[in-house]
Amino acid sequence: MIDLFEQYKEFGISPKVYKYCENVLGGLKDRFEAIDSMAEFNQLKVLKAMQEAKVSVECFNKSTGYGYGDVGRDTLEEVYKNVFKGEDALVRPQITCGTHALALALMSNLRPGDELLSPVGKPYDTLEEVIGIRESKGSLAEYNISYRQVDLIDNKKFDYEGIEAAINDKTKLVTIQRSRGYDTRPSFGVDEIGELISFIKKLKPDVIIMVDNCYGEFVEEKEPLEVGADMIVGSLIKNPGGGLAPIGGYIVGKKECIENASYRLTSPGLGKEVGASLDVISSMYQGLFMAPTVTASALKGAIFAANVYEGLGFSAFPRGKDKRHDIIQAIELREEKALIEFCKGIQYAAPVDSYVTPEPWDMPGYDSKVIMAAGAFISGSSIELSADGPLKEPYNVYFQGGLTWPHVRFGIINSLQKLYDAKLVIDSML
Ligand SMILES: *Cc1c(COP(=O)(O)O)cnc(C)c1O
C-alpha cells in the first residue's frame, strides 16, 4: 500500500486533519462510483460526437484572417451540435466569456418591443447589466426590450401561477438558469427544467426557451436541449473547455436561433462564414474530450467539501447528501477569519501562484469586499480549483472546480488545515 500521508506531511497537513478527511471520504464510495459512471457515459457521448463529425488532424490547423472555409472551426461546431443534441452550434474564441455568449443569444433573438421572462428569479449578476435591471450602456432595455421576472416560491419551487400570469403577447424569450450561480437557491435538474419548459410551451408554443447552462455541462446524462429547450449557452473556461480551452463560449440549439446569433456575432450577411479559429482550436477539441472526467473531479470535490464541513457543524449548500446539478459548492463559514483562512488554503494548494496570499478587495459591482483564491493555468478559469466569497454575513465561501480529483482532494484538506492552524476548528471537533 502506498502511504499517501507521506506526501501530505510535506505540505504541513497534520495527522488529525488528514484522518478526519479520510473518514469522511470512506463514506462517499457509492457517490463517487456513480460519478465515475456518469463520466464514462458522457465520455462515450463526446467520443461518438467526435467520430460522427469525422474529426481529423486537419481540424487542428490554425487559420487566420477572415477564416473562410475553416474546417477545424466548422467541425468543432458539428461536434458541439452532436454532443448537446442541437440543430446547429456557434462555438468561437471570439465569444469572450459566458456573459458575452448569453448577451449574444439574447440580443440576437430579441427585437424591440419584445419581452424577456425569467421564471426562476433573478439571473446571474452580470446579466443584470445585459438586461438593464441595473442601468447600463447597450442593455436590452436601451433597445426597448422589456424584462419580467417571476421569483421562486420559498426560493426553491417554480411559481406556476405566477409564470402563467406573467406570460403575455410580448413574451418572446424565456431564460432559465440551470446553476445556482452565487445564490443560495437550489440548482435545477435537467428533468425539472423539462417540466417547466413543457408548462411554458403549452401556454405559448412559439416562445424561445434559452437555458444558461454554465457549470451544468456533463453533470447529468441529459442536457437541456433534450428536454425541450431551444438554445443552451455556456462558457469554455468552465466545464466544457475541460480546463484546456483558453477562451471561448458556445450556443447550441435551433437552427434559426444560432443563425441569428451568428449574424450578430460577426455581421449581417457574414454570419458563421467568417471568424478564424487562430491557434486555439486544438485545445478546444482536446478540452471537450477531457471535460466529462474533469467535471467529475470537480463534482467529487464539491461533494467531499460539503461532507467535510458539514461534519464540523457548518452549513453547506447543496447539503452533503443532496443530488447534484452543477459543480458549485457553497459553505457558510460564519466568520470573516474562517472565510479568509479557507481561501488561503485553496490558494496555497494551487500549482500556479501558490506563494501569494489572497487579500480581500473592493471589487467593482459588489457592495462589500470580496476575497478570491485561484492559481489557475487559464486566467479566471473556474473549472480549475478556485474559491471566493463576499466579506459579509454569513461569510459564505463559493468553491468550485478542480482539474483532477487528487488535486481537489488536497485543496480541501489544505483549507481545513488552515482553519485548524488558526484554531477555528479544534481537536474535539475532528
Ligand atoms: C459564470 C456564469 C455566467 C457568466 O460567465 P462569465 O464567463 O463569468 O462571464 C453566467 N451564468 C452563470 C450561471 C454562470 O455560472
The ligand as an SDF file (V2000), in Angstrom:
LIG
                    3D

 15 15  0  0  0  0  0  0  0  0999 V2000
  -20.1510   32.0200  -14.8900 C   0  0  0  0  0  0  0  0  0  0  0  0
  -21.5740   32.2100  -15.1810 C   0  0  0  0  0  0  0  0  0  0  0  0
  -22.0130   33.1800  -16.0830 C   0  0  0  0  0  0  0  0  0  0  0  0
  -21.0910   34.1790  -16.7310 C   0  0  0  0  0  0  0  0  0  0  0  0
  -19.9440   33.6660  -17.2510 O   0  0  0  0  0  0  0  0  0  0  0  0
  -18.5920   34.5210  -17.3420 P   0  0  0  0  0  0  0  0  0  0  0  0
  -17.7210   33.6780  -18.1640 O   0  0  0  0  0  0  0  0  0  0  0  0
  -18.1070   34.7260  -15.9420 O   0  0  0  0  0  0  0  0  0  0  0  0
  -18.9330   35.8080  -17.9890 O   0  0  0  0  0  0  0  0  0  0  0  0
  -23.3680   33.2590  -16.3210 C   0  0  0  0  0  0  0  0  0  0  0  0
  -24.2440   32.4490  -15.7160 N   0  0  0  0  0  0  0  0  0  0  0  0
  -23.8600   31.5130  -14.8240 C   0  0  0  0  0  0  0  0  0  0  0  0
  -24.8790   30.6370  -14.1710 C   0  0  0  0  0  0  0  0  0  0  0  0
  -22.5140   31.3650  -14.5300 C   0  0  0  0  0  0  0  0  0  0  0  0
  -22.1310   30.4370  -13.6550 O   0  0  0  0  0  0  0  0  0  0  0  0
  1  2  1  0
  2  3  1  0
  2 14  2  0
  3  4  1  0
  3 10  2  0
  4  5  1  0
  5  6  1  0
  6  7  2  0
  6  8  1  0
  6  9  1  0
 10 11  1  0
 11 12  2  0
 12 13  1  0
 12 14  1  0
 14 15  1  0
M  END
$$$$
